[in-house]
């Protein structure tokens, strides 16, 4: 299966306290805001199919290039709280005082989980894709050697300098391998793949530095992450591909214990890690159903 090409529009720019961010946008400017956050090894363009469907439904849908991905700021830090602050800063600047929704995939999902914990009054609802609640993910990794094997790249990326050199070799062949392994049987069309490669090549080493920030967050010093202190009140939908080769779908089991607001978890048959590209219609239908049920665009933060 190959993803069909979608030509991206010109990105727009926004300045927030954390720096300058580029983003793609779809839908009416006065529509209820939905901010879509990408992961690794990826960029904002992967949300083009979802942006188009959200825009057609009347939402103002935007997808920024995350911190560390050109044409957004490449400056660190890259820890989860900073990524959440970036998402919240962009959304608040664009929402005009109204509540908004976040849709996060991979690292964008981690930013979304953190944002829900840090600013529940700002969010009408949220959707996470491919990365379950961090506690569920951590427990699954600790109990399943198969997931440790899947996560080999996390450990490899802790090394200094070597990972970015390996990523750059042979026209980013490792990036293509990760996409094949994580979404078996799926491939980007060549123009989309070429644009993704250009983004990643121009952004290194920042995308790898995301992973180097993980051990620092695990140290028991300073302020503990917000997720360690509270259950999630934001209405949240989690979507996971049954064939995800990055994080097993079973890692999403038992997430409800970390929630106190409306919550649903769906495993999408036949989809892998990049489910929003593999099954754009089904993914968008799940997201739109959740937004219609929970996105109150007229309410202002408490």
N, C-alpha and C positions, 0 to 999 in steps of 0.2 A: 504494500500500500504506500502510495506516495502523496504527500500533501500537495494540493493544487496551489498555484502561485497567486498571491495577492500583492498588488503593488502598494507599498506604504505611502501615505501622505507625508508632506513635509512636517517634521517635528516642531512643536511649539516649545517655548522656554519659560521657566518660572524660577524666580529667586526666592529662597526661603532662608531661614537662619543657618541651615546646614550647608548651603551652597546653591549652585545653579543646576537645575534638572531639566532635561529634555523629555517630552512626552508626546504620545500620539493621542488623538481625540476623535470621538465620534458622537453623533447625536446632538440634540438641541442644547444650546448653552444654558438654558434655564431648566433643563431636565434634572431629575434627582441624580446626584453624583455617585458614580461607582468607580473606584480606583483599583486597577489591576496591576499586580506586582509579580514580576518574573523571578526566575531562579537561575541555576547554573546547570550546564553551560548554555545559556539562553540569553534572550534580550527582549525588549518590549514588543518587537514585531510579531512574536508568537501569539500575542493576544489579538491580532488583527481580526481573525474570524469571530471571536467573542465580542470585540468592540463593535463590529458591524451589526451583529444581532442585537446587542444591547441598545445601540443607537437607534436602530429601526423600531425598537419597542418604546422609544421615548426617553431613555436614560441618557445622561451625559456621562459617557464612559471614557476614561483616560487610562493610559498605560505608560508610566515613566520608565526610562532606563534607570535601573537602580544605581545607587552610589557605587562607584568603582567600574561602571560600564559607560564608555563613551557613547554618545556626546554629553552625558551627565558628568558631574564632578567625579574625578578619580580619587579624590582625597579620602583617607580614612578618618576615623576608625570604622570597622566593619562589624562590630558586635551587634547582637540582636536588638538591644535597646536603641542604638543609633539608627538601625534600619527601621524600627518602629517609629522613632521620632521623625525620620524622613517621610515615611508614609503619612503620618498624621499632619506634618507640616504642609505637605503638598495638598492633602485633602482639605485641610482647614482653609488654605489660601484660595481654593477653587470652589468651596461649598457655599460661600456667601452667608455664613452663620447657620446654615441648615445642617442637619445630621447627614451622614454619608455612609456608604458601604465599602468594604474592602473585599477584594478577591485576590488571594495569594496562592501562587504555585511554587513548590520547592522552597528556596530561601524566601521567596515572597510569602509563602505560607507561614514560615517561622516569624517573619515580621508581622504578619497579621495576627498570629496567636499573641505575640507580645503587645501589639497595639490594643487588642481587645482587653487585655489585663490592665494596661496603663491608662486607657481613656475610654471606659465603657459608656460614659454619658455622650460622647461624640458620635459613636457608631450606632446606626440603626440596625445593622446586621453585618454578617461576614460569611465568606466562603473560603475554605482552605482546600487545596488540591495536592495530593501526592505525599504530603508530610503531615502525619497525625500530630496530635498534641505532643509537645516535646517529652513529657513524662512517659507517655505510651511508647514513643519511639525509643527512648533510652532503655526502658524496661525490656522491650522486645530485643534490642541489640544485646543486652546483658544476658538474655536467656536463650538466644538462638545463634549458634555458630554460623549458620547459613547467612544470617544478616550481617555478621562481622565480615564474612567473605564479600558480600555485596558492597560493603562500605570500605573496601580496601583503599580506595582513592582518598578518603578522609585522612587516613594514616599517612599515605604517601605525600599528601600535600603539606604535612607538617615539616618536611625537609626544607632546608634553605636552598633557594635558587634553582635546584634541579627540576622541580615540577613544572615551572613555567618554561624551562628550556625544552622539556619533553613535550609539553603541550604545543609548543611552536614548531616541532619537527614535522616534516613530511606533510605540510599544508594542514596542520592541526588534525592529524589522523586520530589522535587520542579522543578528541572531541567527537568525531564521527563514530568511534567505537562506543563511547558512552551512550550516544543516542541509539545505536543499534542494540546495545545490551539492555538499555532501560525501556525501550519501546520496540520489542521484537516485531519485525515485519513492517516497520514504518520507516519512511524516509522523507526528508524535506525535498521539495523541488530544488533544482540547482540554483536559480536566482536567490531563493531564500537562504539556502545553505551558504552561498557566497557572501551574502550580507551579514549573516551570523558570524562567519569566520573573520570578516573584516572588523567587526565590532570587538570580538574577543582578542584578536591579535593586537589591536590598538589599545586594549584595556589592561592587558597583563602588566604586572603581576597581581593587580587588585582582585580579580575573581578568585585567585588562589588564596589571597590573604584573608578572605572570608573564613576559610577553614583554619587558618593559623590563629584566628581570633577565638576559636572554640575553647582551647585549653584555658585561656585567661578567664573566660566566663565561668569555668568550673571551679576556680580557686575560691576558697571560703574567705574572701576578703572584701571589704567595702560593702556597698549596698547590694543585697541579694536581688536577683531578677524578680520582677513583679509576679511572674508566673509561679514562683515558689510561695507566694503569700496569699493568693486568692484564686477562687474558682471563677470560671468565665461566665459572666452574666449576659454577654452579647448573644443574641440569636445566631447560631452558627451551623452551617452545613459543611460537612466534610465529604469530598469526593475522592475516590481512589480507584485506580485501574487494577483489575483483577490480575493482569499480566505484568504489573510494574516490576522491572528488574532492578530498580534502585532501592526502594523500600517495599518490602512485602506487604500485600494488602492486609494480612493478619495483624500487622503492627497497629492497625487502627482499632482493633478490638478493645473494648473496655474504656474507651475515652469518656464515656458519659459520667464517670466518677469525678472528672475534673470540671464538669459543667454544672451551672445552676440555672441557666437560661434555656430557652428552646434549643434543641440540638437534634440533628439527624446525620447519620453517616451512611453513605451509599457506595457500594462497590460496583463499578461499571464493567460488565462482562466484555471481554475482547479488547480492552484498552490497556495500554501500558502507562509509563510515567508521564508522557506528554499527552494526556487524555484530551485536553482542550483542543489539540490539533488533530489527534487521531479520530475523535468523534465530536466534531464541532457542534453538530445539531443537538445531540443528546446532552452534551455538557452545558450548552447554552440553555436548553430547556430546564435542566435542574436549577441552574443559577437564576433564571427568570422566575421560576415558580417560587423560589426562596425570597427573591427580592419583592415580588408582588405580595407575599404574605407578611413581610417584616420591614420593608423600607418605607418608613414614614418620613417623606421628604419635607413636610411642612413643619415638623417639630424642631425646635432649637435645642442645643445642649442645655442640660439643667444647670 
